[in-house]
Amino acid sequence: MNAPAAPRHVLPVLVLAQFLGTSLWFAVNAVMPDLQRAFGWPATAVGTLTSSLQFGFIVGTLVFALLAIADRFPPRRVFLICALAGAGCTVGAWAMVSDFGALLAWRFATGFFLAGIYPVGMKIAAQWFPRGLGPALGYLIGALVIGSASAHALRAMGDALPWPTLMLGVAALAAAGGGLLFVLLPEPPGAVARVTTLQWRALATLVTDARVRSSVLGYFGHMWELYTLWVLMPLILATRLEGTALSWAAFVLLGAGALGCAGGGWLVPRFGSARVAGAQLATSGLCCLLSPALIHAPDALFYGWLLLWGITVSGDSPQFSALTARNAPPQAVGSVLTLTNSIGFGISIASILLFVELTRAVALGWLLTGLALGPALGLWALWRLVRERA
């Protein structure tokens, strides 16, 4: 018997709550220029703070996965508690902002609690949309892409938004997102019963189950490319733009990934998640390889190349998550997704550190071709599911 269709308000509420909750991710990055001017911090401070949050997220997702938090406790409650805790950490960061060491600790803690927002939101989507997960995650992760890219828009508007107002406003939005989801979304009908034991065998399916392994390795290849491009995009644009124009361009080009997420979800019923993810991964990989020629191309080609890259580098992400959720053991979907996120973000940090260091010695156009290693691995791993039209 088919599960009843989700009420119409479920997806909009889930998307909005997820967007508000993950706004914590860029709360400090958006005000860093103001903080650097106020406290004399070096330009490298933003990278250090970003790494602290990413590391907190990795530790958080690892802990949440190993303890099966999202599968042992009601996901709505986990989302609410983590949204409130993350908001509290941002208030703490605001209160102690002049102490860089304390700020690092608060950002680490924020990343830890984001592990109960981003992957848990996907678990809730998997419960409500078991048969239409690809399109649902397309909208869900598309909203997250816009949220992440909006750090550049906020930076462009920095003069109009005092940094204390922005930090406290983001904390309020995150808390509101947790409350919104908890109040407006009931427990999904027919949800898998919560487990009472740790799910070690289920977590091992990342290695032991061929279909889970295929989507997970595809996701890892995607993560090698994604965040490193996001970090390097301002450097690419700095070859032609500066100041506010550069920030707005970065917001548009990276935020365009939401089109890839939503558009890919729209195509899933016809082509399947694996083929949609594979097509976008192949396109972004081609953009990597064309970098030496197109970084010096006329403006129309240059911005067209970056727009296509921005759309496709993010657009495959929802389908990798949908494939993993669909093939993971039903009682451990939350834990498997969370562990996958943990490893994926670890790969992204390694990639960022490597490529940022190489910018000192390698021309940017040629350096960007190295990002194609991720799509190459992803396409190789995904081929099994593409043949099955998953």
URZIZI-V36070 format. One record per pair of residues at least 24 apart in sequence whose C-alpha atoms are under 10 Angstrom apart, sorted by the first residue. I is the first residue (numbers start at 1). GAP is how many residues later the second one is. Records with the same first field share a line. If there is no record, write none. Layout:
# URZIZI-V36070
I->GAP, GAP
This chain:
# URZIZI-V36070
2->128, 129, 188
3->125, 126, 127, 128, 185, 186, 187, 188
4->124, 125, 184, 185, 186
5->123, 124, 125, 126, 127, 184
6->121, 122, 123, 182, 183
7->121, 178
9->175, 176
10->115, 118, 119, 171, 174, 175, 176, 178
11->114, 117, 118, 125, 126, 128, 129, 174
12->124, 127, 128
13->164, 167, 168, 171, 172
14->107, 108, 110, 111, 122, 125, 126, 163, 164, 166, 167, 168, 170, 171
15->106, 110, 121, 122, 124, 125, 126, 127, 128, 129, 162, 166
16->124, 127, 128, 161, 162, 164, 165
17->62, 63, 66, 100, 104, 123, 126, 156, 157, 158, 159, 160, 161, 162, 163, 164, 165
18->61, 65, 99, 100, 101, 102, 103, 104, 122, 123, 125, 126, 129, 156, 159, 160, 162, 163
19->98, 99, 121, 122, 123, 124, 125, 126, 127, 128, 129, 154, 155, 158
20->63, 97, 123, 124, 127, 150, 151, 152, 153, 154, 155, 156, 157, 158, 160
21->58, 59, 61, 62, 63, 65, 66, 93, 95, 96, 97, 100, 123, 126, 149, 150, 151, 152, 153, 154, 155, 156, 157, 158, 160
22->61, 64, 89, 92, 93, 95, 96, 121, 122, 125, 126, 148, 151, 152, 155
23->64, 91, 121, 123, 124, 125, 127, 128, 146, 147, 148, 150, 151, 154
24->29, 59, 62, 63, 65, 66, 83, 86, 87, 89, 90, 123, 124, 143, 146, 147, 148, 149, 150, 151
25->25, 28, 29, 32, 61, 65, 82, 85, 86, 89, 119, 122, 123, 126, 145
26->24, 27, 121, 122, 123, 124, 125, 126, 128, 141, 144
27->63, 66, 80, 121, 124, 127, 136, 139, 140, 141, 142, 143, 144
28->62, 65, 66, 69, 75, 79, 123, 135, 138, 139, 142
29->122, 123, 125, 126
30->120, 121, 122, 123, 124, 125, 126, 127, 128, 133, 136, 137
31->120, 123, 124, 127, 128, 130, 131, 132, 133, 135, 136
32->123, 126, 131
33->122, 125, 130
34->121, 124, 125, 128, 129
35->62, 63, 128
38->60
39->58, 59, 60, 61
41->59
45->55, 59
47->184, 305, 306
48->56
49->51, 52, 54, 55, 56, 57, 58, 59
50->54, 57, 58, 61, 299
51->53, 56, 57, 60, 298, 301, 302
52->51, 52, 53, 54, 55, 56, 57, 58, 59
53->51, 52, 53, 54, 55, 56, 57, 58, 59, 60, 61
54->53, 54, 56, 57, 58, 60, 288, 291, 292, 294, 295
55->52, 53, 54, 56, 57, 287, 290, 291, 294
56->49, 50, 51, 52, 53, 54, 55, 56, 57, 58, 59, 286
57->50, 51, 52, 53, 54, 55, 56, 57, 58, 59, 61, 284, 285, 288, 289
58->50, 53, 54, 56, 57, 280, 281, 283, 284, 285, 286, 287, 288, 291
59->49, 50, 52, 53, 54, 56, 283, 284, 287
60->48, 49, 50, 51, 52, 53, 54, 55, 56, 278, 279, 282
61->50, 51, 52, 53, 54, 55, 57, 58, 274, 276, 277, 278, 279, 280, 281, 282, 284
62->50, 53, 273, 276, 277, 278, 279, 280, 281
63->49, 52, 272, 275, 276, 279
64->48, 49, 51, 52, 55, 56, 270, 271, 274, 275, 278
65->50, 54, 133, 134, 135, 138, 267, 268, 269, 270, 271, 272, 273, 274, 275, 276, 277
66->132, 133, 134, 137, 269, 270, 272, 273
67->130, 131, 132, 133, 268
68->126, 127, 128, 129, 130, 131, 132, 135, 263, 264, 265, 266, 267, 268, 270, 271
69->47, 51, 126, 129, 263, 265, 266, 269
70->45, 46, 49, 50, 51, 53, 54, 124, 125, 262, 263, 264, 265, 266, 267, 268
71->49, 52, 121, 122, 123, 124, 125, 126, 127, 128, 259, 260, 261, 262, 263, 264, 265
72->121, 122, 123, 124, 125, 126, 127, 259, 260, 262, 263
73->121, 122, 123
74->46, 50, 113, 119, 120
75->41, 42, 45, 46, 47, 48, 49, 52, 107, 112, 119, 259
76->40, 41, 44, 45, 47, 48, 102, 103, 105, 106, 107, 109, 110, 111
77->39, 101, 102, 104, 105
78->35, 37, 38, 39, 42, 43, 100, 104
79->34, 35, 36, 37, 38, 39, 40, 41, 42, 45, 98, 99, 100, 102, 103
80->36, 37, 94, 95, 96, 97, 98, 99, 100, 101, 102, 103
81->32, 35, 36, 94, 97, 98, 101
82->28, 30, 31, 32, 33, 34, 35, 38, 92, 93, 96
83->27, 30, 31, 32, 33, 34, 88, 89, 90, 91, 92, 93, 94, 95, 96
84->29, 87, 88, 89, 90, 91, 92, 93, 94, 95
85->24, 25, 27, 28, 29, 31, 86, 89, 90
86->24, 25, 26, 27, 28, 29, 30, 31, 85, 88, 89
87->26, 80, 81, 82, 83, 84, 85, 86, 87, 88, 89, 91
88->80, 83, 84, 86, 87
89->24, 82
90->77, 78, 79, 80, 81, 82, 84
91->73, 76, 77, 78, 79, 80, 81
92->76, 79
93->74, 75
94->69, 70, 71, 72, 73, 74, 77
95->69, 73
97->67
115->223, 224, 226, 227
116->222
117->57, 60, 61
118->26, 219, 220, 223
119->202, 214, 215, 216, 217, 218, 219, 220, 221, 222, 223
120->213, 214, 215, 217, 218
121->60, 213
122->196, 199, 200, 203, 211, 212, 215, 216
123->198, 202, 209, 210, 211, 212, 213, 214, 215
124->61, 63, 64, 67, 209, 210
125->63, 197, 200
126->62, 65, 195, 196, 199, 200, 204, 207, 208
127->60, 61, 62, 63, 64, 65, 198, 203, 206, 207
128->59, 60, 61, 62, 63
129->59
130->61, 192, 195, 196
131->138, 195
132->133, 136, 137, 190
133->132, 135, 140, 185, 186, 188, 189, 190, 192, 193
134->127, 128, 130, 131, 132, 133, 134, 135, 138, 139, 140, 142, 184, 185, 186, 187, 188, 189, 191, 192
135->126, 127, 128, 129, 130, 131, 132, 133, 134, 138, 183, 184, 187
136->125, 126, 129, 130, 182, 183, 186
137->124, 125, 127, 128, 180, 181, 182, 183, 184, 185
138->120, 121, 122, 123, 124, 125, 126, 127, 128, 130, 177, 178, 179, 180, 181, 183, 184
139->119, 120, 121, 122, 123, 124, 125, 126, 127, 179
140->118, 121, 122, 178
141->116, 117, 120, 121, 173, 174, 175, 176, 177, 178, 180
142->113, 114, 115, 116, 117, 118, 119, 120, 121, 123, 172, 173, 175, 176
143->112, 114, 115, 116, 118, 119
144->111, 113, 114, 117
145->109, 110, 111, 112, 113, 114, 116, 169, 170
146->105, 106, 108, 109, 110, 111, 112, 113
147->104, 108, 111
148->82, 103, 106, 107
149->81, 98, 99, 101, 102, 103, 104, 105, 106, 107, 108, 109
150->97, 98, 100, 101, 102, 104, 105
151->96, 97, 99, 100
152->82, 92, 94, 95, 96, 97, 98, 99, 100, 102, 103
153->91, 93, 94, 95, 96, 97, 98, 99, 102
154->93, 94, 97
155->88, 89, 92, 93, 96
156->87, 88, 89, 90, 91, 92, 93, 95
157->87, 90, 91
158->86
191->139, 140
192->138, 139, 140, 141
193->137, 138
194->137, 138
195->136, 137
198->134, 137
199->130, 132, 133, 136, 137
200->132, 135, 136
201->128, 131
202->126, 127, 128, 129, 130, 131, 133, 134
203->125, 126, 129, 130, 132, 133, 134, 135, 136, 137
204->132
205->122, 123, 124, 131
206->118, 122, 130, 131, 133, 134
209->118, 119, 120
210->117, 171, 174, 175
211->112, 113, 115, 116, 117, 170, 171, 173, 174, 179
212->108, 111, 112, 113, 114, 115, 116, 117, 124, 173
213->111, 114, 115, 168, 169
214->60, 106, 109, 110, 164, 165, 166, 167, 168, 169, 170, 171, 172
215->59, 62, 104, 105, 106, 107, 108, 109, 110, 112, 125, 163, 164, 166, 167, 168, 169, 170
216->104, 105, 107, 108, 120, 121, 124, 125, 127, 128, 162, 165, 166
217->103, 123, 127, 157, 160, 161, 162, 163, 164, 165
218->56, 59, 60, 63, 98, 99, 102, 156, 157, 158, 159, 160, 161, 162, 163, 164, 165
219->58, 62, 97, 98, 99, 100, 101, 102, 104, 105, 121, 122, 124, 125, 155, 156, 158, 159, 160, 162, 163
220->100, 120, 121, 123, 124, 125, 126, 127, 128, 154, 155, 157, 158, 161
221->60, 123, 126, 127, 150, 151, 152, 153, 154, 155, 156, 157, 158, 159, 160
222->55, 59, 62, 63, 91, 92, 94, 95, 98, 122, 125, 126, 149, 150, 151, 152, 153, 154, 155, 156, 157
223->90, 91, 94, 118, 120, 121, 122, 123, 124, 125, 126, 128, 148, 151, 152, 155
224->120, 121, 122, 123, 124, 125, 126, 127, 128, 146, 147, 148, 149, 150, 151, 153, 154
225->56, 59, 60, 63, 88, 89, 122, 123, 126, 127, 143, 145, 146, 147, 148, 149, 150
226->58, 83, 84, 86, 87, 88, 91, 122, 125, 126, 145, 148, 149
227->86, 87, 118, 120, 121, 122, 124, 125
228->120, 121, 122, 123, 124, 125, 126, 127, 128, 140, 143
229->25, 59, 80, 81, 84, 122, 123, 126, 139, 142
230->24, 80, 83, 122
231->121, 124, 125
232->120, 123, 124, 127, 132, 136
233->73, 77
235->124, 129
236->59, 70, 128, 129, 132
237->58, 65, 66, 69
239->56, 57, 125
240->55, 56, 59, 62
249->54, 58
250->56, 57, 60
252->55, 58
253->50, 51, 52, 53, 54, 55, 56, 57, 58
254->52, 53, 54, 55, 56, 57, 58, 59, 60
255->52, 55, 56, 59
256->50, 51, 52, 53, 54, 55, 56, 57, 58, 59
257->50, 51, 52, 53, 54, 55, 56, 57, 58, 59, 60
258->52, 53, 54, 56, 57
259->51, 52, 53, 55, 56
260->48, 49, 50, 51, 52, 53, 54, 55, 56, 57, 58
261->50, 51, 52, 53, 54, 55, 56, 57, 58
262->53, 56
263->48, 52
264->48, 51, 52, 53, 54, 55
265->50, 51, 53, 54
268->51, 122
271->115, 118, 119
272->47, 51, 113, 114, 116, 117, 118
273->43, 45, 46, 47, 48, 49, 50, 112, 113, 116, 117
274->42, 45, 46, 48, 49, 105, 108, 109, 110, 111, 112, 113, 114, 115, 116
275->41, 44, 107, 108, 110, 111, 112, 113, 114, 115
276->39, 40, 43, 44, 110, 113, 114
277->35, 37, 38, 39, 40, 41, 42, 43, 46, 101, 102, 105, 109
278->38, 41, 42, 97, 100, 101, 102, 103, 104, 105, 107, 108
279->33, 36, 37, 100
280->28, 29, 31, 32, 33, 34, 35, 36, 37, 95
281->28, 31, 32, 33, 34, 35, 36, 91, 93, 94, 95, 97, 98
282->30, 31, 34, 90, 93, 94, 96, 97
283->25, 26, 28, 29, 30, 92
284->24, 25, 26, 27, 28, 29, 30, 31, 32, 87, 88, 90, 91
285->24, 27, 28, 84, 85, 86, 87, 88, 89, 90, 91, 93, 94
286->83, 86, 89, 90
287->25, 26, 81, 82, 84, 85
288->77, 78, 79, 80, 81, 82, 83, 84, 85, 87
289->76, 77, 78, 79, 80, 81, 82, 83, 84
290->75, 76, 78, 79
291->73, 74, 75, 76, 77, 78
292->71, 72, 73, 74, 75, 76, 77
293->72, 73
294->71
295->69, 70, 71, 73
296->69
313->62
320->62
323->62, 67
326->64
327->63
